[in-house]
Amino acid sequence: MARYASRSFANVWLHSEPETVFGFIGNDYQRLRVKLLTIRPDAQQLGRYVITGKSKVRATVASFQGSFTVVHVRETKRLPRALDDAPSDAVKAGVVLAEYELREPEGQPNNGVFRGIVYAQWYQDKARKVHYNDLENFADGYANNQFVGIWQSYKTGLSKSCNWGNNRIPNSKEFDQGVGEFSPADAYLDNGWQSYRKAWEQNDKAAQQQEQAAWWE
């Protein structure tokens, strides 16, 4: 922590593409979309970051504000390799774990707060710049920026499991039936996943445009 306290991981967490960020909320794996819009280090507290973003469930889009607080930074012994096992630009690599709290506006009946832990892989180049680690994204099962936690309703106080991530969803159990890449199980397609199936498994052009649309704007 002391070695990385003054380094920023903001660009690691901000890295996302609409069609490769997947999430669910609740035991029925209702589709959740999350977009982090801004991340800046807190000038008053090392290791803390101030966050803004938006979430979407069904047709409802909600903004949120909150924080990430770094709890662990770990360096790996093995450096990542590029495609065909070619050397990469990495001189160091590792993972960063942070606690997150992301609060939707209060006073609206369907709003609440996201809480949990995010796990992210990073690497550092010779210029000491920290990058999002996608050097091995060609590998089966590749995933990054893995969020595991809950969403708690302001109105009822009840919590739902709520996970999301890049390329795969952590702890998705029977929901993700894919081997090499993410694929939602047939039993849950009606919970917001039909457009994904049409876009990327049936190559429907209209559905692909829908999946890539900037819904957060």
Secondary structure as UniProt FT lines:
FT   TURN            2..6
FT   HELIX           10..14
FT   HELIX           18..20
FT   STRAND          21..25
FT   TURN            26..29
FT   STRAND          30..41
FT   TURN            43..44
FT   TURN            46..47
FT   STRAND          48..57
FT   TURN            58..59
FT   STRAND          60..75
FT   HELIX           83..85
FT   STRAND          92..103
FT   TURN            106..107
FT   TURN            109..110
FT   STRAND          112..124
FT   TURN            126..127
FT   STRAND          130..132
FT   TURN            135..138
FT   TURN            140..141
FT   STRAND          144..153
FT   TURN            154..156
FT   STRAND          159..166
FT   TURN            170..171
FT   TURN            173..174
FT   HELIX           186..191
FT   TURN            192..193
FT   HELIX           194..196
FT   HELIX           197..201
FT   HELIX           205..212
FT   TURN            215..216
//
